[in-house]
Amino acid sequence: MANPLPLPEEKWLTLLSEGKPVVTLCCTPAHLRELVVGWLYNQRILDRVEEIQNLDGLDLGDAATEVPLELAATAREKLLR
């Protein structure tokens, strides 16, 4: 019998706006910045990537579990609707 393939690692990542949880995503711990930007764009919260003011919480890499979002006012309003 062949050895089974290892299961991919998964983690929970919670996006915060003004200290409040907005969404919790289950994801692999790779490419988190791209995941967050893509999620915000697909939810029609972002019109342009420049509306993101800060995603420094993602610099923790695998250790990131909660990420405070700092968005331009127009994107923040869409997020909190």
GIPEUR-V395159 format. One record per backbone hydrogen bond with DSSP energy under -1.0 kcal/mol. CO is the residue of the C=O (numbers start at 0). NH is the residue of the N-H. Records with the same first field share a line. If there is no record, write none. Layout:
CO->NH, NH
This chain:
10->26
12->24
13->66
14->21, 22
15->68
16->19
19->16
22->14
24->12
26->10
30->34
31->35
32->36
33->37
34->38
35->39
36->40
37->41
38->42
39->44, 45
40->43
47->50
48->51
50->71
53->69
54->57
55->58
57->60
59->62
60->63
64->13
66->15
69->52, 53
71->75
72->76
73->77
74->78
75->79
